[in-house]
Amino acid sequence: MRKYLTLFIMSWQKQLEVRSDFIFERGRSLAVLFSLYYLWSSLLTNRADVAGYSRAEMLTYVIMMTLLRAWVLSNVTDRIPSEIAQGKLSDLLLRPISHFGYWATQDAASKSLAIGSVFIEMTLFVFFIRPPLLPPPSVAAAGAFVLSTLLAMAMYFQMSYMLGVIGFWTAQSWGPRFCFEVFLEFSAGAYFPVDLLPEAAQKVLAWLPFPYLVFHPLSIYLGKAGPEQWLSILGHQVLWIGILTLASRGLWGAGLRRYAAEGG
């Protein structure tokens, strides 16, 4: 356990050293927040609601969605393919630490830094813009939201880790990852609530894990999902974590069997 704590601290310090990447990522997050906030604010200026969302609910969704983008959708596993292609994986395999644990610890360090930053950003945004920000309908809903968010973080890490392991088969994995993440953010509700989509699209997405990353946790927060639905949402998240864990372990094992350390 001590080695993971040491790795966590070192990873946190390393990310602070690479300030340009961090600043650009935070700038991107703020750009998404401002654009979506003022878009929905303008659309709902003269309307009571859209698809059952009042102006206050929609703007709260946008603000909380920004938090979840930092908590859930941030990752560092995009560096795994280069690690494999350059042969650096060989050095890691000789260390007394699992590859999965190594990247999970770095991901946790990255998320902790992002969480701290986004809290500062949101505090300043709320102070200067004065947006309507609704609280959860109850303490129980707040607790269910936090638990659902934690499960969503575990789900997304498994997905991003699987994308990284694709590096065993191709070093050019940036393109597939970019396309996947664009589709994922759209399907997860990272731009607007999923229930604004046509019913047919909602039925398709109901069979996929993506809405459980952002949309369903925020449905709990806003009270759109009642207590009778919480268990279903949390159960689906646990189920997807299990499925994705088995899939990522299978991909890791298959990739390791063909690993030849071409990069030296």
C-alpha positions in Angstrom: 0.0 0.0 0.0 2.9 2.3 0.8 4.3 2.0 -2.7 1.0 3.2 -4.2 0.9 6.2 -1.8 4.4 7.1 -2.9 3.4 6.7 -6.6 0.3 8.9 -5.9 2.5 11.7 -4.5 5.1 11.5 -7.3 2.4 11.5 -9.9 0.7 14.5 -8.4 4.0 16.4 -8.3 4.8 15.4 -11.9 1.5 16.8 -13.2 2.2 20.1 -11.5 5.5 20.2 -13.3 3.8 19.9 -16.7 1.8 23.1 -16.3 1.0 23.7 -19.9 -1.1 20.5 -20.3 -2.9 21.2 -17.1 -3.7 24.9 -18.1 -4.9 23.9 -21.5 -7.2 21.2 -20.1 -8.7 23.6 -17.6 -9.1 26.3 -20.3 -11.0 23.7 -22.4 -13.2 22.9 -19.5 -14.1 26.6 -18.9 -14.7 27.1 -22.6 -17.3 24.2 -22.6 -18.9 25.6 -19.4 -19.3 29.2 -20.7 -20.5 28.1 -24.1 -23.1 25.7 -22.9 -24.2 27.9 -20.0 -25.0 30.9 -22.2 -26.4 28.7 -24.9 -29.0 27.2 -22.6 -29.5 30.4 -20.8 -30.5 32.2 -24.0 -32.7 29.3 -25.3 -34.7 29.3 -22.0 -35.0 33.0 -21.5 -38.5 33.1 -22.9 -39.5 29.5 -22.3 -40.7 27.9 -19.1 -38.9 24.6 -19.8 -37.5 22.3 -22.5 -38.3 18.6 -22.3 -39.3 19.0 -18.7 -36.2 20.9 -17.6 -36.7 24.3 -16.2 -34.2 27.1 -16.7 -32.8 26.6 -13.2 -32.6 22.8 -13.7 -30.9 23.0 -17.1 -28.3 25.5 -15.9 -27.6 23.5 -12.8 -27.2 20.4 -15.1 -24.5 22.4 -17.1 -22.6 23.5 -14.0 -22.7 20.0 -12.3 -21.8 18.4 -15.7 -18.6 20.5 -15.7 -17.7 19.0 -12.3 -18.4 15.5 -13.5 -16.2 16.1 -16.6 -13.3 16.7 -14.2 -14.3 14.0 -11.7 -15.2 11.2 -14.1 -14.0 11.9 -17.7 -10.4 13.0 -17.0 -7.7 10.3 -17.6 -4.0 9.7 -18.1 -4.2 6.4 -19.8 -3.6 7.9 -23.2 0.1 7.5 -22.5 -0.1 3.7 -22.3 0.3 3.1 -26.1 3.5 5.1 -26.3 4.7 3.3 -23.2 4.1 0.0 -25.0 5.5 1.1 -28.4 8.7 2.5 -26.8 9.4 -0.7 -24.8 9.1 1.2 -21.5 6.5 -1.4 -20.4 9.3 -3.9 -19.8 10.8 -1.8 -17.0 7.4 -1.6 -15.3 6.8 -5.3 -15.6 9.9 -5.9 -13.5 8.7 -3.7 -10.7 6.7 -5.1 -7.7 3.5 -3.3 -8.8 0.7 -4.2 -11.1 0.3 -2.4 -14.4 -3.4 -1.8 -13.6 -2.6 -0.5 -10.1 0.2 1.7 -11.5 -2.2 3.6 -13.9 -5.1 3.6 -11.5 -2.9 5.4 -8.9 -1.8 7.9 -11.5 -5.4 8.4 -12.6 -6.4 9.0 -9.0 -3.7 11.6 -8.7 -4.8 13.3 -11.9 -8.4 13.4 -10.7 -7.6 14.8 -7.3 -5.7 17.7 -9.0 -8.6 18.2 -11.4 -11.2 18.1 -8.6 -9.4 20.8 -6.6 -9.0 23.0 -9.7 -12.6 22.7 -10.8 -13.9 23.6 -7.3 -11.9 26.9 -7.5 -13.2 27.5 -11.0 -16.8 26.8 -10.0 -16.5 29.0 -6.9 -15.3 31.9 -9.0 -18.0 31.2 -11.7 -20.8 31.2 -9.2 -19.4 34.3 -7.4 -19.2 36.4 -10.6 -22.0 35.0 -12.8 -24.5 34.3 -10.0 -26.2 31.3 -11.8 -29.2 29.4 -10.5 -27.7 26.4 -8.7 -30.2 23.9 -7.3 -29.2 21.7 -4.4 -30.1 17.9 -4.3 -33.7 17.3 -3.2 -32.6 15.5 -0.1 -29.6 14.4 1.9 -30.2 10.8 0.7 -30.2 12.0 -2.9 -26.9 13.8 -2.3 -25.4 10.5 -0.9 -26.7 8.5 -3.8 -25.3 11.1 -6.2 -21.8 10.8 -4.6 -21.9 7.0 -4.7 -23.1 7.0 -8.3 -20.3 9.4 -9.2 -17.6 7.2 -7.6 -18.9 4.2 -9.5 -18.9 6.3 -12.7 -15.2 7.1 -12.1 -14.4 3.4 -11.8 -16.4 2.7 -15.0 -14.6 5.3 -17.1 -11.2 4.3 -15.9 -11.8 0.8 -17.1 -12.9 2.1 -20.5 -9.9 4.4 -20.8 -7.6 1.6 -19.7 -9.0 -0.7 -22.4 -8.3 2.0 -25.0 -4.7 2.3 -23.7 -4.1 -1.5 -23.9 -5.0 -1.3 -27.6 -1.5 -0.1 -27.9 -0.4 -3.7 -28.0 -1.9 -4.0 -31.5 -1.3 -0.5 -32.9 0.9 2.4 -31.8 -1.5 4.8 -33.7 -4.3 4.6 -31.2 -4.9 8.4 -30.8 -7.4 8.5 -33.7 -9.6 5.7 -32.4 -9.4 7.1 -28.8 -10.4 10.6 -30.1 -13.4 9.3 -32.0 -14.5 7.1 -29.1 -14.3 10.0 -26.6 -16.3 12.3 -28.8 -19.1 9.6 -29.1 -18.8 8.8 -25.4 -19.2 12.4 -24.2 -22.2 12.9 -26.5 -23.8 9.6 -25.3 -22.9 10.2 -21.6 -24.8 13.5 -21.4 -21.6 15.6 -21.1 -23.1 18.3 -23.3 -26.9 18.0 -22.7 -29.3 15.6 -20.9 -29.6 12.3 -22.8 -33.4 12.4 -22.4 -33.5 15.3 -24.9 -32.6 12.8 -27.6 -35.3 11.0 -29.7 -36.8 8.0 -27.9 -35.2 5.6 -30.4 -31.8 6.9 -29.6 -32.5 6.7 -25.9 -33.5 3.1 -26.2 -30.2 2.3 -27.9 -28.1 4.2 -25.3 -30.0 2.4 -22.5 -28.1 -0.8 -23.5 -24.7 1.0 -23.3 -22.7 2.1 -20.3 -22.2 5.7 -21.3 -25.3 7.4 -19.8 -24.2 6.0 -16.4 -21.1 8.2 -16.5 -22.8 11.6 -16.3 -26.5 11.6 -17.2 -27.8 9.2 -14.5 -25.7 10.6 -11.6 -27.1 14.0 -12.5 -30.6 12.7 -12.8 -30.2 11.6 -9.1 -28.8 15.0 -8.2 -31.7 16.9 -9.9 -34.4 14.6 -8.5 -35.3 13.4 -12.0 -34.6 9.9 -10.8 -36.5 9.1 -7.7 -35.4 6.8 -4.8 -37.1 3.8 -6.4 -34.7 4.2 -9.4 -31.5 4.7 -7.5 -30.9 1.0 -6.9 -31.4 0.3 -10.6 -28.9 3.0 -11.6 -26.3 1.9 -9.0 -26.8 -1.8 -9.9 -26.3 -1.1 -13.6 -23.1 0.7 -12.8 -21.7 -2.1 -10.7 -22.7 -4.6 -13.4 -20.8 -2.5 -16.1 -17.8 -2.2 -13.8 -17.7 -6.0 -13.6 -18.1 -6.5 -17.4 -15.5 -3.8 -18.2 -13.1 -5.3 -15.6 -13.3 -8.7 -17.3 -12.9 -7.2 -20.7 -9.9 -5.1 -19.7 -8.2 -8.0 -18.0 -8.8 -10.2 -21.1 -7.3 -7.5 -23.4 -4.3 -7.1 -21.1 -3.6 -10.8 -21.1 -4.0 -11.1 -24.8 -1.8 -8.1 -25.4 0.9 -9.2 -23.0 1.2 -12.5 -24.9 2.2 -10.7 -28.1 4.3 -8.0 -26.5 7.9 -8.0 -27.9 9.3 -4.8 -26.5 10.2 -3.5 -29.9 11.2 -0.1 -28.5 14.0 -1.7 -26.4 
